[in-house]
Amino acid sequence: MRSLQSHILVAAAIAFAWPVLAKDTTIIELPSGDGARSVGIISANEEVEASGPAAITVGDDGTIYILDQNNGRVLAVDGKRSQAQPEVLPLPENAAPEDLAVVHNELYLWSDGVVPLERSTGADGRSQTLRAVDGGEADDYTRSVFASMGSVPPGPLNSIIDEIGRSTSRPKTRPPVIQYVPSRGLGDIVAQVSAADEKAEILLRRASSEENFLSLQLPSEGRIGTVELLDIDTTGRPLALVELVPADRPERTGMLVVRFTPNGVMERVFDLPIEGDTVFARRFVAIGPRGDVLFLRSRESRAQVLKLDGREPGRKLAVARPPKAAIAPKPGKTPKVAILPKSRGDVIERAIGFETLNWLVTPAAYGGEPGPGCANMNRLRRPIYLIGKRGQTVKGVPYCWGCKTPLEDFANGVMNGRTAGNVCTKSAPQSNILGVDCSGFVSDAWGLKMHVSTRAIPSITKRLADPWSLQPGDALNRPGSHVMLFMRFTDDRKVEVMEASPNACKGRVCRNTYSLGSLLLRGYQPVRFKGLDG
């Protein structure tokens, strides 16, 4: 009997054991710096996230491209000789890129829209540089590739107001989403993604046909968020990015790449190692021509490109193991804030004012040329969206480190000769400059008279147990780091937010789109301001 009980216990342990974790391989290691084999990483500070390389993408010949925007360049690494010295390709002057992608074997940037790039010879007559190509509109495939990682124009503002007050219950089915995929194995593919809570289906057809030739089934143990067909490799194997965000167990959030056989059977699952100390990257995963899954992982001291090993899929998709939780910061002091009831409409309308404000950049607001630099940072104090705009009208309140200028006071401050904007986040905040930082913006949108920090936000909010219950005017807060005002879920279940950022917004208040799962994995908490009515 004892032997039988032992066998039962062993069998139970096997049945409930975590899947064997893959042995990922580091193929590229890049320390922080500005040398030929390094990348620019700006370390974090209170109320500011770290900034590292923003994107990884792979050419049809296997060349790995890394967007090193903090050093104003792209690094091109031979995929077959990944330890060799990279080719350094300087970006166009004053470029402010947020994403980089290879489409039809051509290189494109995202900088408030799609920017085609071509190589040109440098001033020395030998080196190569990247030049922006003028003219022509991006096609559906190029736009869809960028949209897969959230690089999209923000949606219409009036629809956000219209959505407030409607039923917040989330339907079990979602409208189908069409994706255009320039695959390496089968040419241009149109994918229709349909998803319910715990299952999704991707129907594939060739661009030249109206008939579907393959159905990819994605059963899951938890709620499925965004689903993106990334590529079909040169052997005909489709690869899809799948986000799992269980409503009842958010600690089991994960992001996976699923590889299928050419006839649509799941054959390999790759867990993306996004953790609390992972520095944000817009395009953090790329697929090689032969189906290799590459992950860009940055920390404050270095960036790495990992070749993920993957694991055998189960009957249903699930994360292999809960990720390492972000280190909980020390709580801030509970502020003495008079919390007056606010409607969601009031919050959103006030936030919209920060994004849409048009104002004239006077000489005093602009400051001198070239402008003061930032200590220990490779940038000017002036937000990049203001560079060269003296005497012109611009849109959006500028980012200002440590600032909370009320919307009503901003225009008066410009008229009175004050300087606007300061992205020197490693220096002491300056009280004589106009603008808002991330928590200053959210504090003002919530109608608070005082500047409540990200560490103190938990004391005036309640944390939402179900991330999918976010409503316009709620927030995604990472205490001690950054906060974003939630606007809405997109049709493909990403989150559209409004934020004040020195990096993601070119130094102003703007809207961005992110994967919910990637934010939760990096330590963001969905919260609701206690003063909101409903």
N, C-alpha and C positions, 0 to 999 in steps of 0.2 A: 504494500500500500504506500509506504514511504517513497519507494522508487517511482510509482505512478504519479504521486503528488509532485515529485521533483520534475518529472517530464511535463506535467501540466503547467507548473510555474515557469519552466524554461520556455515552453511554447507561448505562454502569455507574454513573457518578456519580449520574445521575438516579435510577436504580433503588434505590440505597442511601442516598440523601440523606434527612435528616429531613424530615417533613412541614412545610410552611410554618406557622409559628406564628401563632396568631390575634392580632389587635390588640384586646385587651380595652379597655374604656372605663371610667374612673373616674367614677361618677355621684354618689357621696357621699364627702366627705372630712371626717373628724372628728378634730381634734387631741385629745391627752390633756388632760383637765381636767374641770371640773364646770360649765362654762357651758352655755348652751342648745344650742349646736351643737358639743358636744365629748362625749367619753366618758371614763369612769374607767379608766385603765390603770395598774396597779401594776407597776413595773419589776422585772425579775428580780434575784435575788441568788444568791450561792453556795448550792447545794442547794435553790433555790426557783425555779420557773418564773414568768414574768410572767403577770399576770392581766388580761385585757381583756374586751370585750363577749362574752357567752357564746353569743348566738344571733341569727339573722336569719330572719324569716318574712314572708310577703306575704299581705295580705288579698285578698278577691275583687274589691275595687275598685282593686287595685294599690298600696294603701298599704304601705310598707315599715316593718316594726317591728324595732327593734334593742333587744335586752335589755342595758341598761347597768347590770348588777347592782351594780357597785362604787360607783355613785352612787345606787343604790336607785330605779331608774326604768326606764321604757321610752320610747324615742324613736320617734315616728310621723312618717314622712316621706312627703309626697305623691309617689307614683311618677312623676307627670307634671310635677312641679315640684320635682325632687330638690335643687335649690340653695336652695329656700326654707327659712325657719326651721322646724325640726321642732316638732311638738307634744310637750310634755314631760308624761308620765303617771307620777306617782309610784306606786311599788309599795306594797302593804300594809305596814304597820309590822312590822318584824322578819322580813320575808320573806327567805328564803335560796334564791332560785331558781337552777337550773342550766340550764334550757332554757325555750324559749318557742315556741309554735306556734299557727297559725290552723287551726282545724278546723271545717268547716261555717260558716265566716265568724265564728266565735267565738274569743276569745283565751283560751289556757290556759298556765299555768306548770307546770313540773315542779319539785317540791321534795319529795323523798322520796315522790313520788306526784303524781297529776294534780290541779291546783288550777284550777278555772274562775275566770275574771275577768270583772268587768263594770265599766263606767265609772260613776262617781258624781261629784257636784258637790263641789268642794273647800270648805274652810272659808271661803274668800273669797266663795263664792256664784257664782263665774264659772269658775274653772279646773276641769279634769277630773282625777280621780285614779282609780286602779284599786283595786277592792275584791274580796277573795276571796269566792266564793259558797259557802255551806255546803250540804251535803246532796247526795244523788245520787251515783251511781257513774259513772265514765267508761265509755263504750261501747268496743266492739272497735276502731272506727275511730280514736278519740282515742288509745287505748293504742298502736295500731300506728304512728301518726304519730310518737309520741315514741320508740318502739322503733327506728324507722329510723335514729336517730342515737345509739342506745345508752342512751337514758333509759328504763331498765327496772328493776324490782325484781331484786335478785341472786337467783341460783338457790339451790337447797337445798345446805347445806354437806355433808351426809353423802354426797352423790353425788360430791363431789370426792375424798373419801377412798376411795370405792369405785373410782374411775377409776385410782388410782395402782397401777402394776404391771401394768396391762393392756397389750396390744399397742399400741405407739405408731405403727404403720404407718397412714397416713392413707388411707381408702378413696377410690377414684376417683370414686365417686358419693356424694352426701350425701342425707339424708332431705329430702323436699320441705318447704319453709317456706311457710306461708300468711300473706299480708299483706292488710290491709284499708285501702283507699285511698279517701278522700273526694274524688274527682276533680272538677275544675271543669267538665270538658267532657262527661263521661258519667255523672255522679252517682257513687254508691257502687259501688266495684269490689272484687272479691275476686281477688287475684293469687296464683298458685301458682308459686313459684320452685324450679326444679330445676337443680342445678349439678354438673358434674364438673370435672376439673382445668382444662381449656382450653375449656370451652363451658358455656353456661347457657341456660335457656329460661324465659320467663315466660308462663304461660297466664292469660288474662284472662276473667272472666265478670262479668256484672252481679249485684248482690247479690240481685236478685229472680229469678235464673235459675240452673239447674244446668248449663247448656250453655256451654262456652267459645266466645267469639266471635273471639279473636285469639291468635296465638302470636308472641312476640317472641324471635328467635334472637340469641344473643350469642356468636359464635365469637371466640376470643382467641389471641394469640401467647404468652401466659404464664398462669400459674395464676390462676384467678379466686377472689377471696375473697368478701366480702359483696356481695350484689346487692339493691337496693331500688328498687321502683317508686315514684317520687316523686309523679307527678301525670299526668293527661291534660289538656292545655290546652283552651281553649275552641274550638279548631279540630279537636279530636280526636286530637292527636299525643301519644303516650305518651313520658314521659321517665323514664329509669332511672339510678340511681347504681351504678357498677360499680367494684370495687376489683381491681386487678391486682397480685399479689405473686408474681413468679416465684420458685420454690424455688432455681433454679440461678443466677439473676441478680437478687438483691434490689435492686441499684442501678437496675433498670428498674421499680421499684415506681411505681405511679401511681394516681390516682383520677380517674375520668371520669364525665361525665354524657352519656348517649347519648339522642338524640332520634330518634324513629321517625316515619314518615308514618302517617296514619290506617289504612293497610292493612298496617302492620308492617314496613316497610323502613327500615333505618338510613339517616338522612339527614344527621345532624350529630353531631359528637363535640366535647365541651367538656372540655379539660384543666383540672383544678382546680389553681391555682398555690399548692400547699402547699409551703413551703420550710423550711429549717432555722431561719430567724429569724421564722417565723410564730407569733404568740401563739395559744395554744390557744383554740378556740371549739367548743362542743358541736355547735351547728347552724350549719355554715359555708356551706351552700348552700341556696338557696331558688328556687322556680320561680314566675315571674309568670303571671298569667292567660293571656297570649298566648304562653307558652312561653319567655319570657326566662329565662336562667340567671344568677342573681345570686350572687356569692361574697363572703363577709365575710372580709376580710384585715386582720389587726391586726398592727402592729409596736409596739415600745415607745413610739414617739413619736406614733402616730396610728392610726386605723382607717379603712379604705376599704371601700366597696361597689363591686365591679366588675361591670359587665355583660359577660359573656364572649361573645366573637365566635364561637368554635368553628371547626371545620375539616371538610373532607370526610372521611368514614370510609373506611378501607381495607377489604380483604376480611376482615381479622381485626382485632380491637381491639388496640391497642398505645399506649403513651405516645408523645407527640410528640417528647419529648426528655428525657433524664434530668434531674431537678430539680437545682437548685443544692444541693450538699452543705452540711450544717451545718459551721460552722467548728470544726475539731477543737480541743478545749480542751487546755491544758497538762496532761500527766499528773500525777497525784498521786504522792506518795512511796509506795513499796511498803511497806505496813504489815507489821510483824512479828506475824503472826497464827498462833496454833496452830490449824491446820485439822484438826479431828477429823471422822471420817466421820459423816455424818448421813443418816438415811433421809428420803425425801420425805414419808412419813407424819408424822415428827417435825416437819418444817418446817411443813407445812400445819396440823397440830394446834396448834402454838405460835402461828402467825399467827391462826388462828381465835380463840384466847384474847384477842388484842388487840381484835378486832372485837366479840366477844360479851360481854366483861366488863361485868357490872352493878355499879355502885358508887353510894354515897350521896354527893351533893354537899354536904359540910359547909360551914358558914360560912367556915371557914379556907380550904378548897379553892377556894371560890367567890371570895373576896376582897370588897373593898368595892364599894359602888354609887356612881356608875355604872361604876366601874372605871377604871384608867389607860388613856389613849389611846396610840396608837402614833405615834412620830415619823415625819413625812412620809407617813403612811398614814391614809386615812379609815376607821379601824376601831378598836375597842377591843382591848386585849391579850387579853381573854377570848374563846375560841373561840365562834362563834355558836351552836353546838348546846348550850352551857351557859347562854346568856343566859336569865335568869328561872327557872333550875332549882335555885336554892339550896334545900336541904332535900328535894330530890326524887332519885329513883333514875334514872340515865341509863345508856346502853349505849355502850361503846367507850372505849378509852384516848385521851385528848386529844392533839392535835398540840402539840408544844413545840419551838420553834425552837432547834436545836443540841443537843437532848436525846436521851438514850437511857436511859430508865428501864426496867430489866428488869420483865417482867410480874409476877414474884413480889414485887418491891419497891414496886409502885404502891399497892396497898391499904394497906400499912404506912405509906407516906409520907402518904397521906390521913389515916390515924388519928393520925399524929404532927403534924398541923397544917400540912402544906405546901400551897402553892398549886398548882393543876392547870391546865395549859394556857397557851400563849403563842404568839400568831400575829403578833407584831411582828417580821417577818422583815427589817426594815431596821435593827434595833437590834442591839446586841451580845447574844449568847446569855446567859441567866442560869442559873446552876448550881443555884439553890435551887427550881426549878419542876419539877413532875412531867410526864412525857409523853415522846413520841418524835417526831422529824421523820422524813422519808421514809427516809433511809439508816439512821437509828437503828433504825427498825422492821425493815427488811430485815436489818440486822446481827444483831438479836436473834432474828429468825425463823430465821436460819441458824445460830444457836447460838454467835455470836462474843461474846467477852467485851468487846471494844473496839468503838468506834464507827468503822466504815469508811465514808469519804465516797464520794459518787458518782464522784469523780475517781479514787479508789483502787480502786474495785470491779473495774475491768478487770484488776488485778494478781492478784486472787484468784478470777477466773472465766475461763472460756473462751468466746469469742464463737461463737455458732451460725451456721454458714453458711446454713442453711435456717431461716427464721423459723417455718415450719410444724412444725418439730420441737420446739417449746417443750413442756415438760411441767410439771405442777404443782410448784411450788417453784423454778422458774427465775425469771428476772427480765427486765424491759425497763428498761435503764439509759440515761440521757442524762447523760454525764459533766459534772459541774459544775452540774447543773440539778435532776434528779429521778430517782427510781427507783421501780418498781412491782413487786410480787411477782406472778408469773403464776399464775393458778388453773386456767383451762381455756379451751378454745374453746367458744363457744356454738353452737347448731344452725345459726345463720346465719353462722358463721365470723367473728364478732367475738371479741375477747379480753376475758375477765373477769379483772380484777386486784384485788389488795388493796393499798392505799396509805395513807400518812399524808399528809394534805394540808390546808393552811389554807383552801383554796378549794373544791376538788372534793368534799371530805368534810365541809364545814362545821366544819373544825377538829378532826378526829378520825381514827381508823383506820376505813376502810370499804372496801367493794367497789364497783367501777365497771366499766362496759362501754364499750369503745372500738373503733373501727375499727383493725385492725392496720396497714393502709396509712397512715393519717394519722399514726400514731405513728412509723413508719419514716421517713416523709418529713420529719418534724420532728427527726430525729436520734436516735431511740431505738435501742438495740442489744440484740438478744436474747442473753442470756448465761446460763451455767450455772455455779453455784458449784462449785469444785473439790472441796469436801468432800462433795458429794452422791454417794451410791452408785448410779450408773446414771443 
